[in-house]
Amino acid sequence: MAKLRHITITVEDPEAAAEFYINTFDMKRVGGTDWENAKGVYLSDGTMNLALLKYKNDASAGDRGANFVGLHHLGFWVDDVGQTRKSLEKNGATYWMGDVRHDGGFYEVKYFDPHGVVVDISEHGWKGATKEVIPTPSTESMK
């Protein structure tokens, strides 16, 4: 089973974007990054992880390049990366980068879906995200 739990938006200014989402939607800061490929802020609403990134080079940003602003990729928390990779490839996705780390560290495996959208998969999810959401009576009535 796969659950959408991660969205990355590329932005010009990760800190300014974070302040917008924190102040407007009451999201919480759960982390940050600043390494050779990107600088950014990670937020959460308690279920989803939202990454606000400014890529530092075109190679790490993909086909859209480091100056692209907008939805960059989606991340799915999966039960079995190997099985999901087979399913992605069977359904027309193309491997881009990443692999499972055997030292227990964080990883994402990235694919391009048949329409060019980047999709991440991970068995360990993202900081601030929750794989399983327990329905409450109020959410059950929304069905």
C-alpha positions in Angstrom: 0.0 0.0 0.0 1.3 3.5 -0.8 0.3 6.8 0.9 1.0 10.2 -0.5 3.0 11.8 2.3 5.5 14.2 0.7 5.3 17.1 -1.7 8.2 19.3 -2.8 7.7 22.8 -4.1 10.7 24.6 -5.5 10.8 28.3 -4.4 13.1 31.3 -4.7 13.3 31.8 -1.0 12.7 28.8 1.3 12.5 30.8 4.5 10.0 33.3 3.1 7.9 30.4 1.7 8.0 28.6 5.0 6.8 31.7 6.9 3.8 31.9 4.5 2.8 28.3 5.0 3.4 28.5 8.8 1.4 31.7 9.2 -1.3 30.9 6.8 -1.9 27.2 7.4 -0.4 26.7 10.9 2.2 24.2 9.6 5.1 23.3 11.8 8.8 23.5 10.9 10.2 20.0 11.2 13.6 20.4 9.7 15.9 22.0 7.1 18.6 21.2 4.7 21.6 23.0 3.1 23.9 20.9 1.1 25.6 20.9 -2.3 22.3 20.3 -4.2 19.7 22.3 -2.4 18.8 24.5 0.5 15.4 24.3 2.1 12.9 24.0 4.9 10.7 21.0 5.8 7.2 21.6 7.2 4.4 19.3 8.4 0.7 19.5 9.1 1.0 16.3 11.2 0.3 14.0 8.2 2.1 15.4 5.2 5.7 16.6 4.8 6.1 19.7 2.6 9.6 20.4 1.4 10.3 24.0 0.2 13.5 23.8 -1.8 15.8 26.1 -3.8 18.0 23.8 -5.9 21.6 24.9 -6.4 22.3 23.2 -9.7 20.4 21.9 -12.7 21.6 18.3 -12.3 19.8 17.9 -9.0 16.7 19.8 -10.1 16.1 17.7 -13.1 14.7 18.7 -16.5 13.1 21.9 -15.2 16.4 23.3 -14.0 17.4 25.1 -10.8 15.4 28.2 -11.5 12.0 26.5 -11.9 9.4 27.5 -9.3 6.4 25.3 -8.6 5.5 21.7 -7.8 8.6 19.6 -8.2 7.7 16.1 -7.0 5.5 13.9 -5.0 6.6 11.3 -2.4 4.8 8.0 -1.6 5.4 6.1 1.6 5.4 2.5 0.4 5.4 -0.9 2.2 8.0 -2.5 -0.2 10.4 -0.4 -2.3 11.4 -3.3 -4.5 7.8 -4.3 -5.3 6.9 -0.7 -5.9 9.9 -0.2 -8.3 8.6 -3.2 -10.3 5.2 -1.7 -10.4 6.5 1.7 -11.5 8.5 0.2 -14.3 5.7 -2.1 -15.4 3.4 1.0 -15.7 5.8 3.1 -17.7 7.8 5.0 -15.1 11.5 5.6 -15.7 14.2 5.4 -13.0 16.0 8.7 -12.3 18.1 8.4 -9.1 18.5 7.2 -5.6 18.5 3.8 -3.9 17.8 2.2 -0.6 20.5 2.8 2.0 21.5 -0.3 3.9 23.0 1.7 6.8 19.6 2.7 8.0 19.9 6.3 6.7 17.2 8.3 4.9 16.7 7.6 1.3 14.3 8.3 -1.6 14.2 6.5 -4.9 13.1 8.8 -7.7 11.3 8.0 -10.9 9.7 10.0 -13.7 6.1 8.9 -14.3 5.0 8.5 -17.9 4.1 12.2 -18.0 7.4 13.5 -16.7 6.3 14.1 -13.1 8.9 13.1 -10.5 7.7 10.5 -8.0 9.7 9.6 -4.8 9.2 6.3 -3.0 10.5 5.5 0.5 9.8 2.7 3.1 10.6 5.1 6.0 8.7 8.2 5.0 9.5 11.8 5.8 10.0 13.7 9.0 6.7 15.1 10.3 4.6 12.8 8.1 2.5 9.9 9.3 2.0 6.9 7.2 -1.3 5.7 8.6 -4.1 8.1 9.5 -6.7 6.8 11.9 -10.1 8.0 10.8 -12.1 10.0 13.4 -15.9 10.2 13.4 -15.7 13.6 11.7 -13.5 12.4 8.9 -15.7 9.3 8.4 -18.7 11.5 7.8 -16.8 13.2 4.9 -16.9 10.0 2.8 
